[in-house]
Amino acid sequence: MSSFYSWGKILIYIGIIMTLTGFIIMKFDINFSWFGHLFGDIRIERNNFKLFIPLTSMLIITVILNLIIFLIKLLM
């Protein structure tokens, strides 16, 4: 039963972090137009075909999420 309690706490912390991040982005009008246009993101555009593979962008998101999970586990 205690494992469900700890999962609930983790989900609450994630929700609080996401809410605060969204508020900061809206309040300070942070522009992420560079995201998705990084050096390792692959774009192929032809006549009737578009392919977008955001390798570097997804790598950055993975690193950030892993750091957040590590910090949550460290605090619990």
N, C-alpha and C positions, 0 to 999 in steps of 0.2 A: 504494500500500500504506500510505502514511503517513496517508491520510485515514481509513482504517479504525481505525488506532491512535488518532487524535484523537477519533473518535466513541466508541471504547471508553473513553477517559479521561473524556469528558463523561458517559457513562452511569454510570460508577463514581462520579463526583462527585455526580450527581443522586441515586443510590442512597444515598450517605452522608448527603446533606442530608435526604432523606426519612426515613431511619432515625433521625437525630438529632432531627428535628422530632417524629416519633412518640414517641420516648423522652421528650422534654421535655413533650409533651402528657400522656403517661401518668404521668410522675413527679410533676408539679406539679398534676395534676388540673385542667387548663385546660378551661373550659366554653365551647363555641362555640354556645350556644343562641340567641344574637342573630343568628347567621349564617343567612340565608334569611328573616329578618324585617326587613330593612332598608327604608329609605324608598322606594326605587325598585323593590322587588320587587312584582310584580303577583300578587294572589290574587283569584280569582273562585270563590265557592262558591254553588252553587244546590242544588236538591232532589236531583237525581241526577247532578250535574256538579261537578267540581272542576278548576280550572285554576291552575297555579302557574308563573309565569315569573320566574326570579330574575335580573333585569337588573343590579341594583346589585351583587349578590353575585358574579356572573360577571365584572363589570367589575373588581372588586377582585382576584379570582383572576388575571385577565389581566395586570393591572399588576404583581402580585407575581411571576408567572412570567416576565414580560419583564425585570424587574429581576434575577432570578436568572440568566437566560440572558445578560444583558448582563455581569454580574459574572463569570460563567464564561468568557465570551469575552475579557474584559479580563485575566483571570489567565492565560490560555493564550497 
